[in-house]
Structure formats: C-alpha cells, structure tokens
Amino acid sequence: SRKSRDPPAGFAAKTLSRKDRERTVSAALRVALDATYAAGPRPTGIGIYSRRLIAALPATMPADVPAQIRLCLGFRPGPYFRWAWRQSWPAAFAKSLLLESGLRWPQADLFHGLNQRLPRHRYPLEVVTIHDRYPPPSEDYASAAFRNLMARRIEEAVQRAARVIAVSEAVRTQLLLHDPALEAKLRVVHLGVDPAQPAAADAVRHLRERILGLKPAERYFLHVGVIQTRKNIAAIVQALQPLAGYHLVLTGGEGYGADAIRQQIRQTGMQERVHALGYVDADTLRCLYSGAVALIFPSLEETFGMPILEAMSYGLPVITSAISAMPEVAGDAAILVDPRNLAEIREAMRRVAEDEPTAALLRQKGILRARQFSWERCARRTWEVYLEALRNRG
C-alpha cells in the first residue's frame, strides 16, 4: 500500500490503451448507476459523492469510447417520487426507476452501485463502491441492527461485483483483512473536493454576530459531520473547555450517541460555547469555513473524511486523527493527533490558535493538498474501472 503522504495518483489498475478501450465497448453499451442517494435534499457523504460523480462522468468519458454509449440513472421509488423526478440531472443520462423485480429495470450491461449495495436481481457486470469499514465497527459506533444490515449488504455486494471501488486505502486494507481473495478486483478511487468559494467578509460578520452571537474577540473551531460517538465530539468539548475565548461550532444531524454528547455538554457547563447548528445549507457552510480558526476533526474512525479536504480548500488549518483514513487524506498538511489523548488534542488547538506561523504553514500546505483531489480525477478513474471490468468479462 502507498504511504499516507503520497498524492492520490496511484490507481491500482493499469490505464487501458486505446486499443484495449475499443475492444471493451460495443456500440450499444448501457451503463446504469444507482443514483438514489444523490436525490435527497440534504446530501452528506455518499449523497455528495453520488451527485459529484454523476456530474463529472459525462465530461470525462474517454474520447475513444463510442458515442453510442448509453448512460442511465436509477432511483429507488421512494426517493424518486419524493425528490428526483423534479430535479435537474445531466442531459447525458436517461432517468429510470430502480425496481427490485424480475424486469431488472433499468436495463443495463454494467450496473454501478454507488452506495455499497447492489439490486436483488443481477446485471451482466456489476461494480460497487464501498464507503464504510467492513466488517462494521464495534457497537460503540452503531447499533447492532444497523451493523448487521450493513454487513449483509456489503458482504453480498463485494462477492458479486466484478470490481469493487474502495474510497481509500484504509477501506481496501480492511476488506483484504476480511477476505484476501478480494485483492484481484479491489480498486482505490479517492473522492474529490469542490473548489472553495470563500464568503464575503460581511457574510462572515453576520454569521458571527447574529447566528453565533460571538463577541469581537471571540473565535470558533469548526466541526463538520454528524453528531455521533464516532466523531469524538465529547473529547473536543473537553479539550476546548480551558481555552478561554474559543467556541465550538457543530454542523450536521444527530446520529448514534448524540443524546450522551448533548448531556456531556450540559454537565460540563459548555452549552454557551458549543453551537450545534444542525444541517446547514451551502452558503452557511461557506461562511463557517471562511471564518473559523481551524477544522477540529479528531474522529475515532473515518474511511475518508471529506471535511478535511473541504477545510483545506478554504485555507483553513486542520487538526485530525493519526489513524484510519485521515492521514491518507490529510498527508503532511494537517496536525495529526491521537484521538484518545485529550492533552494532545488541546495542545493542537492551542497551537493553531496562538502560533500564527504554524497556522500559516498549514493554510499553505492545505490548499496544495486539496488540489490533488478532484471529482474529475475521481470520474476518470471510475471510467477506468468500468472499462477494465468490460475488458475482462467472460
């Protein structure tokens, strides 16, 4: 496996030659993607990946792939009738319901499950993207029912698929520990990050004063992600407590363990300094990234960590964990901490807030690091996975 500081250029499969590509594809090739998670009005994680990949795929289609290739988005009925039918989707894609029936609708030669699951009925070729650790993490991070459900879905998908896309080397390594036989069909394709859109100073000032209620001298650390045990928010709150004049802003919905986290905030008397905003829209998130001291992201488990790259794209210093996929994403452009060492987290926060040369260096490195990840690159490598699977079909 690659060293954690290497740029995300090491695609596991060989780049196909033009001759190979021409052999792979017929004039009537049909490629369908499960776009269900892209349809939701508040996308996180898998939903953002699905939307950005769908947008980038048509533009990155290899020039020597026949123009007759047909692309289709499949939506499970609930999300389709609630949201997808009235949204705009790239013109290159036809739209279809994704039905669990003998009709196998949509029709396709290759089906890509973007959300680590495949339909009940099989397609001639199948590709699946795995975002989560498998086997699932301990009961400390998710309920037994959820872990069992995800285990069944992922186990079936990785066994059936002709190619398995892992979003990080950390995911790939965990899958291989579970089943070394997956090596031949596992491919790492990192996620991308959108270019930063820094907010205007007036918008940042409005957020600070009217939404967060901060005084002029007060500053805030930012955490982006669901409020849940795995995100280690309890440790962030404890680390922040003695740092007078600093607040913590939490964005995202509530997940496993959220009640205990809220109780801990009240018990430590930190409710005036911890601002849980829930899900925020894109404009508010831009303001938060533009005005924070740093992103504080010392998670106990991550299989990628998209907020790391988002923060870096804004030139925001990042503090994250030295475990799982976080060093792979952050490289040497962040302060890496032991997420179970409270003193280490606190010292990193203090250092970023008070040591301007350190903060400036992190801003510079972070911007350069974020540029190494793009949705265009993600889409190009996804095409390579499709074409490799087609080339090797029996």
C-alpha positions in Angstrom: 0.0 0.0 0.0 1.0 3.6 -0.5 2.5 5.8 2.2 -0.1 8.0 3.8 1.6 11.2 2.5 1.7 10.2 -1.2 -0.6 12.1 -3.5 -3.7 10.2 -4.6 -2.3 9.3 -8.0 -1.7 5.6 -7.5 -4.6 4.0 -9.3 -4.4 0.2 -8.8 -5.5 -0.8 -12.3 -3.4 -0.3 -15.4 -4.5 2.6 -17.6 -6.1 1.0 -20.6 -4.7 1.7 -24.0 -6.8 3.0 -26.8 -6.8 -0.4 -28.4 -8.0 -2.0 -25.2 -10.8 0.5 -24.8 -12.0 0.0 -28.3 -12.1 -3.8 -27.7 -14.1 -3.3 -24.4 -17.1 -1.4 -25.6 -19.9 -2.2 -28.0 -21.9 0.5 -29.8 -24.9 -0.3 -27.6 -23.2 -0.4 -24.2 -25.6 0.6 -21.4 -24.2 1.8 -18.1 -26.6 2.4 -15.2 -25.8 4.0 -11.8 -27.8 3.8 -8.6 -28.4 7.5 -8.0 -30.8 7.0 -5.1 -28.6 8.8 -2.5 -28.0 11.7 -4.9 -31.7 12.6 -4.9 -32.0 13.6 -1.2 -32.4 17.3 -0.3 -29.7 17.2 2.3 -26.9 15.1 1.0 -24.0 14.0 3.1 -21.1 11.6 2.4 -22.5 9.1 -0.1 -25.0 11.5 -1.4 -22.4 14.1 -2.2 -20.2 11.5 -3.8 -23.1 10.3 -5.9 -24.0 13.8 -7.1 -20.5 14.9 -7.9 -19.6 11.7 -9.7 -22.8 11.8 -11.8 -22.0 15.4 -12.8 -18.4 14.6 -13.7 -18.8 11.3 -15.6 -20.1 12.5 -18.9 -17.4 15.2 -19.3 -14.6 12.7 -18.5 -15.8 9.9 -20.8 -12.8 8.7 -22.7 -12.7 10.2 -26.2 -12.3 6.9 -27.9 -15.3 5.3 -26.2 -18.0 5.0 -28.8 -20.5 7.9 -28.8 -23.4 5.4 -28.7 -22.7 4.5 -25.1 -25.9 5.0 -23.1 -25.9 6.3 -19.5 -28.8 5.9 -17.1 -29.6 6.9 -13.5 -31.7 4.5 -11.5 -33.7 5.8 -8.5 -35.4 3.6 -5.9 -39.1 4.5 -6.0 -39.4 6.4 -2.6 -36.6 8.9 -3.3 -37.6 9.2 -7.0 -41.2 10.2 -6.3 -40.2 12.4 -3.3 -37.4 14.3 -4.9 -35.6 13.0 -8.0 -38.4 13.5 -10.6 -38.4 17.2 -10.2 -34.7 17.8 -10.1 -32.3 18.6 -13.0 -29.8 15.9 -13.9 -27.1 15.9 -16.6 -28.6 15.6 -20.1 -26.3 12.7 -20.9 -28.3 10.4 -18.5 -31.6 8.8 -19.0 -33.7 8.5 -15.8 -35.4 5.4 -14.6 -37.0 3.8 -11.6 -34.7 1.2 -10.0 -37.0 -1.7 -9.3 -36.4 -4.9 -7.3 -38.2 -7.1 -9.8 -37.7 -9.7 -12.4 -37.9 -7.0 -15.0 -34.5 -5.7 -14.0 -35.3 -2.0 -14.6 -33.3 -0.1 -15.7 -31.8 -2.3 -18.4 -28.0 -2.2 -18.4 -24.9 -4.1 -19.4 -23.0 -2.7 -16.4 -24.5 -1.5 -13.2 -22.7 0.6 -10.6 -23.9 0.6 -7.0 -22.7 3.9 -5.7 -24.0 3.3 -2.2 -22.3 -0.1 -1.2 -25.3 -2.2 -2.2 -26.5 -4.0 -5.4 -30.0 -4.7 -6.5 -31.6 -8.1 -5.7 -31.5 -9.1 -9.4 -28.1 -9.4 -11.0 -26.7 -7.4 -14.0 -24.3 -8.9 -16.5 -21.5 -6.8 -14.9 -21.6 -5.1 -11.6 -19.4 -2.5 -9.8 -19.9 -1.4 -6.3 -18.3 1.5 -4.3 -17.6 0.7 -0.6 -17.5 3.8 1.7 -17.7 2.1 5.1 -15.3 0.0 7.1 -16.1 -3.7 6.7 -16.6 -5.7 8.8 -18.5 -2.8 10.6 -17.0 -1.1 13.6 -17.9 -2.1 17.1 -21.2 -1.5 18.9 -19.7 1.7 20.3 -20.3 3.4 17.0 -23.5 1.9 15.7 -26.5 -0.2 16.8 -26.4 -3.9 16.3 -29.3 -3.8 13.9 -27.6 -1.2 11.7 -24.3 -3.1 11.8 -26.0 -6.4 10.8 -27.9 -4.7 7.9 -24.7 -3.1 6.5 -22.7 -6.3 6.9 -25.2 -8.3 4.9 -25.4 -5.6 2.1 -21.6 -5.2 1.8 -20.8 -8.9 2.0 -23.2 -9.7 -0.8 -22.0 -6.7 -2.9 -18.3 -7.4 -2.7 -18.7 -11.0 -3.5 -21.0 -10.4 -6.5 -19.3 -7.4 -8.1 -16.8 -7.7 -10.9 -14.9 -4.7 -9.5 -15.0 -3.2 -6.0 -14.1 0.5 -5.6 -12.8 1.4 -2.2 -12.8 5.1 -1.4 -9.5 4.9 0.5 -6.5 2.6 1.1 -7.9 2.2 4.7 -11.1 0.7 3.3 -9.2 -1.5 0.9 -6.9 -2.8 3.7 -9.9 -3.6 6.0 -11.6 -5.5 3.2 -8.5 -7.5 2.5 -8.1 -8.4 6.2 -11.6 -9.8 5.9 -11.1 -11.6 2.6 -7.7 -11.6 0.9 -9.3 -13.1 -2.2 -10.8 -9.7 -3.0 -7.3 -8.3 -4.0 -7.8 -9.0 -7.7 -10.9 -6.9 -8.0 -10.3 -4.1 -5.5 -9.5 -0.6 -6.8 -8.9 2.5 -4.8 -10.6 5.7 -6.2 -10.3 8.6 -3.9 -13.2 11.1 -3.6 -12.8 14.7 -4.8 -13.5 18.1 -3.3 -15.3 21.1 -4.8 -13.3 24.3 -5.3 -13.6 26.7 -2.4 -16.0 29.6 -2.6 -14.9 31.9 0.3 -17.7 34.0 1.8 -17.6 37.8 1.8 -16.4 39.5 5.0 -19.9 40.9 5.6 -21.5 37.5 5.4 -18.9 36.1 7.9 -19.5 39.0 10.2 -23.3 38.4 10.1 -22.8 34.8 10.9 -20.5 35.5 13.9 -22.7 38.2 15.4 -26.3 37.3 14.5 -26.2 33.5 14.3 -23.4 32.5 16.8 -23.7 35.6 19.0 -19.9 35.9 19.3 -18.2 39.0 20.7 -15.5 40.6 18.5 -12.6 39.0 20.4 -14.1 35.5 20.4 -13.2 32.9 17.9 -14.5 29.4 17.0 -13.3 26.0 16.0 -15.4 24.1 13.4 -16.5 20.5 13.3 -18.4 19.3 10.2 -20.2 16.0 10.4 -23.0 14.1 12.1 -23.1 14.4 15.9 -22.3 10.9 17.0 -19.9 8.9 19.2 -17.5 8.0 16.4 -16.8 11.7 15.7 -15.2 12.1 19.2 -17.1 15.3 19.9 -17.0 14.7 23.7 -13.2 14.9 23.6 -13.3 18.1 21.5 -15.6 19.7 24.1 -13.3 18.7 27.0 -10.2 19.9 25.1 -11.8 23.2 24.4 -13.0 23.9 28.0 -9.9 25.6 29.4 -9.3 27.6 26.2 -11.0 30.8 27.2 -12.5 32.9 24.4 -12.9 30.0 22.0 -16.1 28.4 20.9 -17.0 25.2 19.0 -19.5 25.1 16.1 -21.0 21.7 15.2 -22.8 21.2 11.9 -24.7 18.1 10.8 -27.6 16.0 12.0 -27.7 13.7 15.0 -26.5 10.1 15.0 -25.6 7.2 17.3 -24.7 8.6 20.8 -26.0 12.2 20.2 -28.0 12.2 23.4 -25.0 11.3 25.5 -23.0 14.1 23.8 -25.6 16.7 24.5 -25.8 15.6 28.1 -22.0 15.9 28.4 -22.1 19.4 27.0 -24.6 20.4 29.7 -22.8 18.7 32.5 -19.5 20.5 31.7 -21.3 23.8 31.5 -20.2 24.3 27.9 -23.7 24.9 26.4 -22.9 28.6 25.9 -19.7 27.9 24.0 -20.9 24.9 21.9 -23.2 25.8 19.0 -25.0 22.9 17.4 -26.5 24.3 14.2 -27.8 21.0 12.7 -27.7 20.6 8.9 -26.6 23.9 7.3 -27.0 25.0 3.7 -24.1 25.6 1.4 -23.9 29.3 1.9 -23.8 28.9 5.7 -21.1 26.3 5.4 -19.1 28.6 3.2 -19.3 31.2 5.9 -18.3 28.8 8.6 -15.2 27.6 6.7 -14.3 31.2 5.8 -14.4 32.4 9.4 -13.1 29.5 11.6 -9.8 29.2 13.5 -9.5 25.6 12.3 -11.4 22.4 11.5 -11.2 20.1 14.5 -11.8 16.6 13.3 -10.2 14.0 15.7 -12.5 11.2 14.7 -12.2 7.7 16.2 -12.8 6.1 12.7 -13.1 7.5 9.2 -13.0 5.8 5.9 -12.2 9.1 4.0 -13.0 12.4 5.8 -14.3 14.8 3.2 -14.5 17.8 5.6 -10.6 17.6 5.8 -10.3 18.4 2.1 -13.2 21.0 2.2 -11.4 22.9 5.0 -8.1 22.7 3.3 -9.5 24.1 0.1 -10.6 27.2 2.1 -7.1 27.6 3.5 -8.4 26.5 6.9 -5.9 24.7 9.2 -6.9 21.2 10.1 -6.5 19.1 13.2 -7.4 15.4 12.6 -6.5 11.9 13.8 -3.4 9.9 13.1 -5.5 6.7 12.5 -7.6 5.0 9.8 -8.0 7.1 6.6 -7.3 10.5 8.0 -3.5 10.6 7.5 -4.1 9.2 4.0 -6.3 12.2 3.1 -4.5 14.9 5.1 -0.9 13.9 4.2 1.5 16.3 5.9 -0.9 19.3 5.6 -2.6 18.8 9.0 -1.8 18.4 12.6 -2.3 14.7 13.4 -3.3 13.7 16.9 -4.1 10.6 18.9 -7.9 10.9 19.2 -7.9 9.3 22.6 -5.3 11.7 24.1 -7.1 14.7 25.4 -4.0 16.7 26.2 -2.7 16.2 22.6 -6.0 17.4 21.1 -6.0 20.5 23.4 -2.3 21.4 22.6 -3.0 21.1 18.9 -6.0 23.5 19.2 -3.9 25.9 21.3 -1.0 25.8 18.9 -3.2 26.5 15.8 -5.0 29.4 17.6 -1.9 31.1 19.1 1.0 30.2 16.8 0.5 32.2 13.6 3.5 30.7 11.7 2.1 27.2 12.3 -1.3 28.2 11.2 0.0 30.0 8.1 2.1 26.9 7.1 -1.0 24.7 7.5 -3.1 27.0 5.3 -0.5 26.9 2.6 0.0 23.2 2.7 -3.7 22.5 2.9 -4.5 24.5 -0.2 -1.9 22.5 -2.2 -3.1 19.2 -0.7 -6.7 19.8 -1.6 -5.7 20.5 -5.2 -4.6 16.9 -5.5 -8.2 15.6 -5.2 -10.8 16.4 -7.7 -14.1 15.0 -8.9 -12.8 15.0 -12.5 -10.0 12.7 -11.4 -12.5 10.5 -9.4 -14.6 10.2 -12.6 -11.7 9.4 -14.9 -10.6 6.5 -12.6 -14.2 5.3 -12.3 -14.3 5.0 -16.1 -11.1 3.0 -16.0 -12.7 0.6 -13.5 -15.7 0.2 -15.9 -13.5 -0.4 -18.9 -11.3 -2.8 -17.1 -14.3 -4.8 -16.0 -15.7 -4.8 -19.5 -12.4 -5.9 -21.0 -12.2 -8.9 -18.6 -15.8 -10.1 -18.8 -16.0 -13.8 -19.5 
